[in-house]
Amino acid sequence: TSLIFFRLINLTNQDVSILTTYTIFPSLISAYVNKLQCFCFEMIHLNKNESIDLPVIFFLSKAINMDFPFIKKVILFYDVHIY
């Protein structure tokens, strides 16, 4: 189980609302990534010049090593959509 943080910074002089989505690379291992806590698909409001650290708790199934021994790196990529 791992805990990572994703930092969002609003560098503008306006309040913004943000929605995030995520992608896992390589996509064929998506079933092996289990996210226990995440901020994805939640509307987040940031005031002007505000920054926040958002937690992501996840684990990778040990079966990934047996099924895909050639994969050495997993990337969780977040898209940020500003409204």
C-alpha positions as CSV (number, residue, x, y, z in Angstrom):
1,T,0.0,0.0,0.0
2,S,1.3,3.4,-0.9
3,L,0.4,7.0,-0.1
4,I,1.3,9.7,-2.6
5,F,0.2,13.3,-2.8
6,F,-0.9,15.3,-5.8
7,R,-0.4,19.1,-5.4
8,L,-2.8,21.5,-7.0
9,I,-1.8,25.2,-7.2
10,N,-4.0,27.9,-8.4
11,L,-1.6,30.5,-9.8
12,T,-4.4,32.8,-11.0
13,N,-6.1,35.7,-9.4
14,Q,-9.5,34.0,-9.7
15,D,-11.2,31.3,-7.8
16,V,-11.5,28.1,-9.8
17,S,-13.3,24.8,-9.7
18,I,-11.3,21.7,-10.8
19,L,-12.3,18.2,-11.7
20,T,-9.6,15.6,-12.1
21,T,-9.6,12.3,-14.0
22,Y,-6.8,9.7,-14.1
23,T,-5.2,7.3,-16.4
24,I,-3.0,4.3,-15.6
25,F,0.0,3.5,-17.8
26,P,0.5,0.9,-19.1
27,S,-3.3,0.5,-19.4
28,L,-3.2,-3.3,-19.6
29,I,-2.4,-3.4,-15.8
30,S,-5.3,-1.2,-14.7
31,A,-7.0,-4.2,-13.1
32,Y,-4.0,-4.7,-10.9
33,V,-4.1,-1.1,-9.4
34,N,-6.5,-0.7,-6.5
35,K,-7.1,2.8,-5.4
36,L,-8.4,3.0,-1.8
37,Q,-8.7,6.7,-1.5
38,C,-8.6,9.4,-4.2
39,F,-9.9,12.8,-5.1
40,C,-10.8,11.8,-8.7
41,F,-14.1,12.8,-10.2
42,E,-14.8,15.2,-7.3
43,M,-15.2,18.9,-7.8
44,I,-12.5,20.8,-6.0
45,H,-12.7,24.5,-5.4
46,L,-9.5,26.6,-5.1
47,N,-9.3,30.2,-4.1
48,K,-7.0,32.5,-6.0
49,N,-3.3,31.7,-5.2
50,E,-4.3,28.7,-3.1
51,S,-2.5,25.4,-3.1
52,I,-3.6,22.0,-1.7
53,D,-2.1,18.6,-1.4
54,L,-4.5,15.8,-2.2
55,P,-3.8,12.2,-1.0
56,V,-4.0,9.1,-3.1
57,I,-3.8,5.7,-1.3
58,F,-3.4,2.7,-3.6
59,F,-1.8,-0.7,-3.9
60,L,-0.6,-2.9,-6.7
61,S,-1.6,-6.5,-6.8
62,K,1.4,-8.9,-6.4
63,A,0.0,-10.8,-9.4
64,I,1.3,-8.1,-11.7
65,N,4.8,-9.5,-11.3
66,M,3.7,-13.0,-12.4
67,D,1.4,-11.9,-15.2
68,F,3.6,-9.0,-16.5
69,P,7.2,-9.5,-15.4
70,F,8.5,-7.1,-18.0
71,I,6.7,-4.1,-16.5
72,K,9.1,-2.1,-14.3
73,K,7.1,1.2,-13.9
74,V,3.5,2.2,-13.3
75,I,2.3,5.7,-13.9
76,L,-0.8,7.3,-12.5
77,F,-1.5,10.3,-14.8
78,Y,-3.9,13.0,-13.7
79,D,-5.8,15.3,-16.0
80,V,-7.0,18.5,-14.5
81,H,-10.1,20.2,-16.0
82,I,-10.7,23.8,-14.9
83,Y,-14.2,25.2,-14.8
